[in-house]
Amino acid sequence: LNKSSQPGKGGFVGATVSAVSSDVADSTGIAAKIVFGPNITDNLSLEFGVLDMGDMQFDDPTVTYPEDEDDLPTFSGTENGSTSRVLGAGSEPGTVTYTGLKSYHPRSALINLRYSFSFSFSDSISAFVKGGANVWKADLYETTIIAYQAEAEPLSVTEEKTDKISGVSGIFGAGMYWEPWKNWLLRAELETTTLEVKEISKNELFMFGLGLQYEF
């Protein structure tokens, strides 16, 4: 094997930033990761890391006020929460209240085994596959929206931290190295992990990253 562009014995440290794709969040932030560890052999490395997966944001539902002021308003887009209704009494207007998920920002510790291999056609390009554990936690934020019958009062919107969530999930990835300078590797990778606990919908993430790694 040509070893010039892949890790060798010793150790490494690196950093990566990634675009994040989620199958449930309406918008996502940028993920950032620091990795370090020993190269066990010329091909096999033990990779530790800390990962910030970015903010997972969920859109608020929209409210519709009916033409008949005796009817209560309605919410649409409530798949991330639930609604409750209170009928008006006397001079007090009725209300519809939505309570649901607003955001969470998962951060984690990582441990992976990474296998690297080189190509016969290039002295500067190699590839890797890896897999391991993603131990994560996040603060959970919820939004509460109160819509008043006949718009008797302005829409009330509040947001608060309601819970802490955590879990352990598998994390898997593959990528490429390019060595533009001795001991310095540019790293491009795709990683996937799934956040799944009872407080939130199952969230499958894909992270498309670019980074720099130093071998010593």
Salt bridges, closest charged atoms under 4 A:
ASP42 OD2 - LYS3 NZ 2.72
GLU47 OE1 - ARG114 NE 2.73
GLU47 OE2 - LYS130 NZ 3.08
GLU47 OE1 - ARG187 NH2 3.10
ASP52 OD1 - HIS105 NE2 2.59
ASP52 OD2 - ARG107 NE 3.37
ASP55 OD1 - HIS105 ND1 3.77
ASP60 OD1 - LYS102 NZ 3.46
ASP139 OD2 - LYS161 NZ 3.99
ASP139 OD1 - LYS164 NZ 2.86
GLU189 OE2 - LYS33 NZ 2.77
GLU189 OE1 - LYS130 NZ 3.10
GLU189 OE1 - ARG187 NH2 3.28
GLU191 OE1 - LYS33 NZ 2.87
GLU191 OE2 - LYS130 NZ 2.89
GLU199 OE2 - LYS198 NZ 3.34
